[in-house]
Amino acid sequence: MNRPDNKAPADNARDHKYPAPNPPTKKPIAFMSWLILLIGLAALAFAIYSMPPVSEEAPIETITREGVVTQIQQLNRLQTVAFSVDTVITSERQGSWMKLWQDEQKGLFIARGRVDAGIDLSALTPEMVQVIQPDSATDSEALRKAAQNDTQATTVNTAATMPQINITLPPSEIFSVYLDDIEIYDWQTGAFGLMQVDPKILAQAQTMAKKEVLERACRGDVMNIALQNAQTQLQQLFAMTGAVVTVTTQGAGACQLPS
């Protein structure tokens, strides 16, 4: 009769009591995970910023600030007034989710503009200029009375022989609106400033600056000032000839650029 081998169970028990150690975890695995994550984020950012622009861009919102009249200059011509205006312009466009709102742009500008206004003499018609010749009988009586005083004779003689001129001026109008300078005070492009400056923001700011300059000049009564200056200048001009000149107006025109 064979006896069972008693050593085998002892060996098995010893094997269960002292299991074999696991192989050590490799540290390069964690490093590779971080590296793959960083590469993925970089690829995602590159894909976002290299995407072609969407067909419908976000509208540009432009806000103007109250303009300040810095100069009113009278000109010795029928372009009779020039308004210089300083104004602050804010122009911005909201970002899009496709670019994680990094394409949001906002600009702050300081604009200096000028408005020229006056009278267009090409609008004068023959009916607007009347010349009244002196009456010979009345002039002879005036000369006879003035002959008694030699100091007044020359003056009366000159006034009596000069015609009377009545001029009716056409309405005043705006000739031009200029932007002498526009200064970029601040420009923001997204949270990280990764996007390039959009020239449409500046173009929109220039357009709105011209409108604000014109609006501020209109509130400053530029049309009536231009009309009064033209009336005064014409009277002074014809006064040098010795003629009796009366200058009337048709009133101020619309404060807007000519179409």
ZIDANOR-V743852 format. One record per residue. RES is the residue in one small letter. SS is DSSP state (H for helix, E for strand, C for the rest). PHI is phi as a letter, one per 30 degrees, with the letter a starting at -180 (none if undefined). NEAR is the number of other C-alpha atoms within 10 Angstrom. Layout:
res: [RES;RES]
ss: [SS;SS]
phi: [PHI;PHI]
near: [NEAR;NEAR]
This chain:
res: [m;n;r;p;d;n;k;a;p;a;d;n;a;r;d;h;k;y;p;a;p;n;p;p;t;k;k;p;i;a;f;m;s;w;l;i;l;l;i;g;l;a;a;l;a;f;a;i;y;s;m;p;p;v;s;e;e;a;p;i;e;t;i;t;r;e;g;v;v;t;q;i;q;q;l;n;r;l;q;t;v;a;f;s;v;d;t;v;i;t;s;e;r;q;g;s;w;m;k;l;w;q;d;e;q;k;g;l;f;i;a;r;g;r;v;d;a;g;i;d;l;s;a;l;t;p;e;m;v;q;v;i;q;p;d;s;a;t;d;s;e;a;l;r;k;a;a;q;n;d;t;q;a;t;t;v;n;t;a;a;t;m;p;q;i;n;i;t;l;p;p;s;e;i;f;s;v;y;l;d;d;i;e;i;y;d;w;q;t;g;a;f;g;l;m;q;v;d;p;k;i;l;a;q;a;q;t;m;a;k;k;e;v;l;e;r;a;c;r;g;d;v;m;n;i;a;l;q;n;a;q;t;q;l;q;q;l;f;a;m;t;g;a;v;v;t;v;t;t;q;g;a;g;a;c;q;l;p;s]
ss: [C;C;C;C;C;C;H;H;H;H;H;H;H;H;H;H;H;C;C;C;C;C;C;C;C;C;C;H;H;H;H;H;H;H;H;H;H;H;H;H;H;H;H;H;H;H;H;H;H;C;C;C;C;C;C;C;C;C;C;E;E;E;E;E;C;C;C;E;E;E;E;E;E;E;C;C;C;C;C;C;E;E;E;E;E;E;E;E;E;E;E;E;E;C;C;C;H;H;H;C;C;C;C;C;E;E;E;E;E;E;E;E;E;E;E;E;E;E;C;C;H;H;H;C;C;H;H;H;E;E;E;E;C;C;C;H;H;H;H;H;H;H;H;H;H;H;C;C;C;H;H;H;H;H;H;H;H;H;H;H;H;C;C;E;E;E;E;E;E;C;C;C;E;E;E;E;E;E;E;E;E;E;E;E;E;E;E;E;E;C;C;C;C;C;C;C;C;C;H;H;H;H;H;H;H;H;H;H;H;H;H;H;H;H;H;H;H;H;H;C;C;H;H;H;H;H;H;H;H;H;H;H;H;H;H;H;H;H;H;C;C;C;C;E;E;E;E;E;E;C;C;C;C;C;C;C;E;C;C]
phi: [none;d;c;d;d;d;d;d;d;d;d;d;d;d;d;d;d;b;d;d;d;d;d;d;d;d;d;e;d;d;d;d;d;d;d;d;d;d;d;d;d;d;d;d;d;d;d;d;d;c;d;d;d;d;d;c;d;d;d;c;c;b;c;c;c;e;d;b;d;c;a;b;c;d;c;d;a;d;d;c;a;b;c;c;b;c;b;c;b;c;b;b;b;d;d;c;d;d;c;h;i;d;d;d;b;b;b;c;b;c;c;b;b;b;b;c;b;l;c;c;d;d;d;d;c;e;d;d;b;c;c;c;d;d;d;d;d;d;d;d;d;d;d;d;d;d;d;d;b;d;d;c;d;d;d;d;d;d;d;d;c;c;d;c;c;c;c;c;d;d;d;d;a;d;d;a;b;c;c;d;a;b;c;d;d;a;b;c;b;i;d;c;i;d;d;d;d;d;d;d;d;d;d;d;d;d;d;d;d;d;d;d;d;d;d;d;d;d;d;d;i;d;d;d;d;d;d;d;d;d;d;d;d;d;d;d;d;d;d;d;d;i;d;d;c;b;c;c;b;c;j;d;d;d;d;a;d;d;d]
near: [3;4;5;7;7;8;8;10;10;9;10;10;10;11;11;9;8;8;8;8;6;6;6;6;8;8;8;8;10;10;11;11;11;11;11;11;12;12;12;12;11;12;11;12;13;11;12;13;16;10;10;8;10;9;6;6;11;14;10;16;14;19;14;17;13;13;22;16;17;12;12;17;12;16;17;11;13;20;21;24;26;24;23;24;25;23;21;21;25;23;23;23;20;17;18;14;9;13;18;14;14;19;26;20;23;22;20;21;21;18;24;22;23;23;25;23;27;28;27;16;10;7;10;14;11;7;8;14;13;15;12;11;12;14;11;11;9;10;15;13;11;15;18;11;12;17;15;10;10;9;10;13;16;14;13;16;16;12;15;21;15;15;17;18;16;16;21;18;23;21;19;28;24;25;16;14;21;15;18;11;12;19;12;12;12;11;17;16;21;19;13;9;14;11;16;10;16;14;9;12;20;20;12;17;28;19;12;19;31;21;16;23;27;28;16;22;26;18;10;15;12;26;27;21;20;26;28;18;20;26;21;11;17;17;16;12;11;14;12;8;11;15;17;17;20;15;16;15;16;11;15;20;16;13;19;16;13;9;3]
